[in-house]
Amino acid sequence: MSMRAQQMTGNRARRPVPGLFLAVGAGCLVAATFGGHLALGLVTFGILAVCSLALVLLGRRSETYQGLTEKEPDERFARIAGRAWAGTGVVLTVGNLYAFIGELASGRSGDPYFWFVATAAIAYIAFVAFWSRHT
């Protein structure tokens, strides 16, 4: 395969990530607009558009970003991505747990946060069971 063909293939592999940020931003903008919060939707879309632009710029210069967005990353990049997702899951779970506890302490039901925490706990148990049988 020529160098140009390899570069085009690599560029196509990296486009979906910034595109996903833009699509999620557009979805948030539409949802916020229908919910009567146009300003919040615009801010959310703007933040995600800036993140998308940052990813496009990183894709040109960062070996790590290029390695993480390859169709089949090597072991090092696969390990980095796995740890990044695990760290993200911990941050989101702990944040929702604190929000749930705060809601309970304020005398509210904490209902939306309860479901996030419960889903995280069930997913954790399911993944432990799955990976313990498949490794």
Disulfide bonds with the S-S distance in Angstrom:
none
